[in-house]
Amino acid sequence: MTTSLMTPAPAAVGTVLDENEVQRLVRHWLQTRDQGRPAQEVLQCLAEDGLVVHFPHLTLRGRREFGDWYTRTKQLFPRERHEVEQADVRLTSPLHAEVTLTLRWQMWGPHSTQGWIGADTTQHWSVVLRDGTARLRTLAVDHTHLLANSAPLDRIS
């Protein structure tokens, strides 16, 4: 799937999670990140309980840790872009889904001397239905291949 980033925010889905709502969450999550939206908007995509985000160099637990990391990262690398190559959704229950994303992730500093970070990645997500809306509960970056001349990922710790 090639993601169009002009998708509206996730809408209430009711009592059963479906594939369209999960795909909408994927697009909305990437769109808010790529647009550099404030942390509060990005956090709306995340589950309030049980949130864990695993990067190769860092693990974040909870919305507060993620929000702090996101704010610091946007100060260092305000421009971000995700290009989805493939998004596979597997519904595992009426309230849960697993997502595998293959994508290119790039971030640029405000000045050319700060460089950029670029990687081809595979991510595995756990999505949960909470309060009628699909939310990201866990995100694990399982495979990362840095692009040529990329700064190391630990620059965004």
DAMO-V233411 format. One record per pair of residues at least 24 apart in sequence whose C-alpha atoms are under 8 Angstrom apart, sorted by the first residue. I is the first residue (numbers start at 0). J is the second residue. Records with the same first field share a line. If there is no record, write none. Layout:
I = J, J
//
This chain:
0 = 83, 84, 85, 86
1 = 82, 83, 84, 85
2 = 26, 82, 83
4 = 29, 30
5 = 30
6 = 30
9 = 132, 133
10 = 132
11 = 130, 131, 132
12 = 131, 132, 133
13 = 131, 132
14 = 93, 94, 128, 131
15 = 93, 94, 128
16 = 90, 93, 94, 95, 96, 127, 128, 133
17 = 90, 93
18 = 88, 89, 90
20 = 133
21 = 88, 96, 126, 133
22 = 86, 88
24 = 133, 134, 135
29 = 81
32 = 79, 80
33 = 78, 79, 80, 81
34 = 78, 79
35 = 73, 77, 78, 79
37 = 70
38 = 66, 69, 70
39 = 66
42 = 66
43 = 134
44 = 133, 134, 135
45 = 134, 135, 136
46 = 127, 129, 134, 135, 136
48 = 136
49 = 136, 137
50 = 135, 136, 137
51 = 136, 137, 138
52 = 137, 138, 139
53 = 137, 138, 139, 140
54 = 139, 140
55 = 140, 141, 143, 152
56 = 152, 153, 156
57 = 156
68 = 156
71 = 155
72 = 155, 156
75 = 108, 109, 155
76 = 106, 107, 108, 109, 115
77 = 106, 107, 108, 109
78 = 106, 107, 108, 109
79 = 104, 105, 106, 107
80 = 104, 105, 106
81 = 105
94 = 127, 128
95 = 125, 126, 127, 128
96 = 125, 126, 127
97 = 123, 124, 125, 126
98 = 122, 123, 124, 125, 126
99 = 123, 124
114 = 149, 150
115 = 149, 150
116 = 145, 146, 149, 150, 151, 152
117 = 145, 146, 149, 150
118 = 143, 144, 145, 146, 149
119 = 143, 144, 145, 146
120 = 144
//
